[in-house]
């Protein structure tokens, strides 16, 4: 079953899609995963990665919620208002939404984040306490340092290829310590990273894995957005194995 989902954060509507396995739910309810898209991304992600993974997981007995952060995709708000702390608020609300859905196990809600979504996932884990934590090519604050021209914050917004990046986002993100948050997380985790990623270098994935004290899986030849059918298939297969407790 696939159904549109919506919830409210600080008066703004957040829109997403809820995937639930077909058939009767087990007595304790289906496990589930909340998916966090990347910077300038949306709830489908490149190559429909989140859509395809959600359907694969549903066929294996795992529900999922993929949603647009406020200011992204179809959710309300403007991208210029986007900050990591606002996205963490959205994650908390998403977990509350999933945990009150009939047929879903409120104790087995997992978290998956891609790129900036991986950074947000690491910062959110201590508050939402996911059953499992998966990071795809997680970003570090270093990624946005080039936007600080001359080392100064812009007075209002920066035009990032047509995206209005707000001053508040840049002021906050460069001061964040996602690896410290990851190190404080004691639950099951796994990092997945393309070994040819030039946006978020593979070394960043290694640093996250070390902080999380978990394994990291390298996708051979894959770049940041896993740009081949083989890379996508491999990513989905190994991620599904981890989220279903098989690896």
C-alpha positions as CSV (number, residue, x, y, z in Angstrom):
1,X,0.0,0.0,0.0
2,X,1.3,3.5,-0.9
3,X,-0.5,6.5,0.4
4,X,0.3,10.2,0.6
5,X,1.4,11.4,4.0
6,X,1.3,14.8,5.6
7,X,2.1,16.3,9.0
8,X,2.7,19.8,10.4
9,X,5.8,21.4,11.8
10,X,5.5,24.9,13.2
11,X,2.5,25.6,11.1
12,X,3.9,24.4,7.8
13,X,2.8,21.3,6.0
14,X,5.3,18.5,5.3
15,X,4.3,16.2,2.4
16,X,5.5,12.7,1.8
17,X,4.7,9.1,0.8
18,X,4.0,6.2,3.2
19,X,4.8,2.7,1.9
20,X,3.3,-0.2,3.9
21,X,3.7,-3.9,3.0
22,X,0.6,-5.6,1.7
23,X,-1.2,-8.2,3.8
24,X,-2.0,-8.4,7.5
25,X,0.5,-6.7,9.8
26,X,2.3,-9.0,12.3
27,X,1.1,-8.7,15.9
28,X,3.9,-6.2,16.8
29,X,3.4,-4.2,13.6
30,X,5.7,-3.8,10.6
31,X,9.2,-2.3,11.1
32,X,9.7,0.9,9.1
33,X,12.4,3.4,8.0
34,X,12.2,7.2,7.6
35,X,14.2,8.4,4.6
36,X,16.0,11.8,4.5
37,X,16.9,13.4,1.2
38,X,20.0,15.5,0.4
39,X,20.7,19.1,-0.1
40,X,18.4,20.5,-2.8
41,X,16.9,17.0,-3.1
42,X,13.4,15.7,-2.6
43,X,11.5,12.6,-1.4
44,X,12.2,10.7,-4.7
45,X,15.9,11.4,-4.9
46,X,18.1,10.9,-8.0
47,X,17.3,7.8,-10.2
48,X,14.1,7.4,-8.0
49,X,16.4,5.9,-5.4
50,X,14.0,6.4,-2.5
51,X,11.0,5.2,-4.5
52,X,12.7,2.0,-5.6
53,X,14.1,1.3,-2.2
54,X,10.8,1.9,-0.5
55,X,9.1,-0.6,-2.9
56,X,11.9,-3.2,-2.4
57,X,11.6,-2.9,1.4
58,X,7.8,-3.2,1.3
59,X,8.1,-6.4,-0.6
60,X,10.4,-7.6,2.3
61,X,8.1,-6.6,5.1
62,X,9.5,-3.1,5.9
63,X,7.4,0.1,5.7
64,X,8.9,3.4,4.9
65,X,8.2,7.1,4.9
66,X,10.0,9.4,2.5
67,X,9.1,13.1,2.7
68,X,10.2,16.5,1.6
69,X,11.9,18.7,4.2
70,X,10.2,22.1,4.6
71,X,11.3,24.3,1.8
72,X,12.1,21.4,-0.5
73,X,10.1,19.3,-2.9
74,X,6.4,19.9,-2.4
75,X,6.4,20.8,1.3
76,X,5.6,24.3,2.5
77,X,8.2,26.8,3.4
78,X,10.9,28.4,1.3
79,X,14.4,27.0,0.7
80,X,16.0,30.2,2.0
81,X,14.6,29.3,5.4
82,X,16.2,25.9,5.5
83,X,18.6,25.1,8.3
84,X,19.9,21.8,9.7
85,X,18.1,22.4,13.0
86,X,14.8,22.9,11.1
87,X,15.4,19.6,9.3
88,X,16.1,17.9,12.6
89,X,12.7,19.2,13.7
90,X,11.1,17.7,10.6
91,X,12.8,14.3,11.4
92,X,11.3,14.4,15.0
93,X,7.9,15.1,13.6
94,X,8.3,12.4,11.0
95,X,9.1,9.8,13.6
96,X,6.1,10.9,15.7
97,X,3.9,10.5,12.6
98,X,5.2,7.0,11.8
99,X,5.0,5.8,15.4
100,X,1.3,6.6,15.6
101,X,0.4,4.8,12.3
102,X,-1.7,1.7,12.8
103,X,0.0,-1.6,11.8
104,X,3.5,-0.1,12.3
105,X,5.8,-1.1,15.2
106,X,6.6,2.1,17.1
107,X,9.7,0.5,18.6
108,X,11.3,-0.5,15.2
109,X,11.5,2.8,13.3
110,X,14.8,3.1,11.5
111,X,16.5,6.1,9.9
112,X,18.3,6.5,6.5
113,X,19.9,9.7,5.4
114,X,21.6,10.6,2.1
115,X,24.3,13.3,1.8
116,X,23.1,16.3,3.9
117,X,20.3,13.9,5.0
118,X,23.1,11.7,6.4
119,X,24.4,14.6,8.4
120,X,20.9,15.4,9.7
121,X,20.3,11.7,10.5
122,X,23.5,11.6,12.7
123,X,22.4,14.8,14.5
124,X,18.8,13.4,14.9
125,X,19.6,9.9,16.1
126,X,20.1,10.8,19.8
127,X,16.6,12.4,19.9
128,X,14.5,10.0,17.8
129,X,16.4,6.8,18.8
130,X,16.0,4.8,15.6
131,X,16.1,1.1,15.7
132,X,18.8,1.1,13.0
133,X,20.7,4.0,11.4
134,X,21.9,3.9,7.7
135,X,23.9,6.7,6.1
136,X,24.4,7.0,2.3
137,X,27.4,9.2,1.3
138,X,27.0,11.4,4.4
139,X,28.1,15.0,4.2
140,X,30.3,17.0,6.6
141,X,30.1,20.7,7.1
142,X,33.3,21.2,5.0
143,X,31.1,20.7,1.9
144,X,29.6,24.2,2.3
145,X,32.9,26.1,3.1
146,X,33.3,27.2,-0.5
147,X,30.1,29.2,-0.2
148,X,31.8,31.5,2.4
149,X,33.5,33.8,-0.1
150,X,36.5,35.4,1.5
151,X,35.6,33.6,4.7
152,X,32.5,35.9,5.2
153,X,28.9,35.0,5.6
154,X,26.6,36.5,2.9
155,X,24.3,39.3,4.1
156,X,21.1,37.6,3.0
157,X,21.1,34.6,0.6
158,X,23.6,33.0,-1.7
159,X,22.5,32.1,-5.2
160,X,23.6,28.4,-5.4
161,X,22.7,27.5,-9.0
162,X,19.2,28.9,-8.6
163,X,18.7,27.8,-5.0
164,X,18.5,30.6,-2.4
165,X,20.8,29.4,0.4
166,X,20.1,31.4,3.5
167,X,22.7,33.0,5.7
168,X,21.3,31.2,8.7
169,X,22.0,27.8,7.1
170,X,25.6,28.7,6.5
171,X,26.1,30.2,9.9
172,X,24.8,27.0,11.5
173,X,26.2,24.3,9.3
174,X,29.9,25.2,9.6
175,X,29.6,25.0,13.4
176,X,27.9,21.6,13.6
177,X,29.7,18.5,14.9
178,X,27.9,15.6,13.3
179,X,30.8,13.2,14.0
180,X,30.5,13.9,17.7
181,X,26.8,13.2,17.5
182,X,27.5,10.0,15.7
183,X,30.0,8.9,18.3
184,X,27.4,9.4,21.0
185,X,25.0,7.1,19.1
186,X,25.2,3.6,20.5
187,X,22.8,1.7,18.3
188,X,23.3,-0.4,15.1
189,X,24.5,1.6,12.2
190,X,26.0,1.2,8.7
191,X,27.6,3.6,6.2
192,X,27.3,3.1,2.4
193,X,29.5,5.2,0.1
194,X,30.6,5.2,-3.5
195,X,34.4,4.9,-3.7
196,X,34.5,7.4,-6.6
197,X,32.4,10.1,-4.8
198,X,34.0,13.5,-5.5
199,X,31.2,15.5,-3.7
200,X,31.4,13.8,-0.3
201,X,34.8,12.0,-0.4
202,X,34.8,8.3,0.7
203,X,37.1,9.3,3.6
204,X,34.1,11.1,5.1
205,X,32.1,7.9,5.1
206,X,35.1,6.2,6.8
207,X,35.1,9.0,9.5
208,X,31.4,8.5,10.1
209,X,31.8,4.7,10.4
210,X,34.7,5.1,12.9
211,X,32.6,7.5,14.9
212,X,29.6,5.2,14.9
213,X,31.9,2.1,15.5
214,X,30.2,0.4,12.6
215,X,31.0,-1.2,9.2
216,X,31.2,0.8,6.0
217,X,30.3,-0.6,2.6
218,X,32.1,0.8,-0.5
219,X,30.2,0.7,-3.8
220,X,33.0,0.2,-6.4
221,X,33.1,2.9,-9.0
222,X,30.1,4.7,-7.7
223,X,29.9,8.5,-7.5
224,X,27.9,10.6,-5.1
225,X,24.5,9.8,-6.6
226,X,25.3,6.2,-7.7
227,X,25.0,6.9,-11.4
228,X,24.6,3.5,-13.0
229,X,22.1,0.7,-12.9
230,X,24.7,-1.6,-11.3
231,X,25.5,1.0,-8.6
232,X,21.9,1.5,-7.8
233,X,21.1,-2.2,-7.6
234,X,24.1,-2.8,-5.4
235,X,23.2,0.1,-3.1
236,X,19.6,-1.1,-2.7
237,X,20.6,-4.7,-2.1
238,X,23.1,-4.1,0.6
239,X,21.0,-1.4,2.3
240,X,18.0,-3.7,2.3
241,X,20.1,-6.4,3.9
242,X,21.1,-4.1,6.7
243,X,17.7,-2.7,7.3
244,X,16.1,-6.2,7.4
245,X,18.7,-7.4,9.9
246,X,20.5,-9.7,7.5
247,X,23.8,-7.9,7.4
